[in-house]
Amino acid sequence: GSADITLELTMNFTTMNRQVLDQVMNLERLAYRLKGTVTVDMGLEVLPPFTLPFNLSDSVTVAR
């Protein structure tokens, strides 16, 4: 099966490249990349927890 999850992120623009801050302030399209691993634990004895890598890239329009 499949599941959708919501991933909440906090961004500190003072530690980012100035170009990113300019794109946000101008409500432009912003490219992003999320990379890491996630551990899935179904809580079942017959299926132990497992780790999945992910590497996702896309872009989003900044809106107020």
Backbone hydrogen bonds, N-H to C=O, Kabsch-Sander energy under -0.5 kcal/mol:
donor,donor_aa,acceptor,acceptor_aa,energy
7,L,5,I,-0.5
8,E,6,T,-0.6
13,F,11,M,-0.7
15,T,12,N,-1.4
16,M,13,F,-1.0
20,V,17,N,-1.0
21,L,17,N,-1.3
22,D,18,R,-2.4
23,Q,19,Q,-2.1
24,V,20,V,-2.1
25,M,21,L,-2.7
26,N,22,D,-2.0
27,L,24,V,-1.6
28,E,23,Q,-2.8
30,L,60,V,-3.2
32,Y,58,D,-2.9
34,L,56,L,-3.1
36,G,54,F,-2.4
38,V,52,L,-2.5
40,V,38,V,-0.5
40,V,50,F,-3.3
41,D,39,T,-0.5
44,L,47,L,-0.6
47,L,44,L,-0.8
50,F,40,V,-2.2
52,L,38,V,-3.1
54,F,36,G,-2.7
56,L,34,L,-3.1
58,D,32,Y,-2.0
60,V,30,L,-2.1
62,V,28,E,-2.1
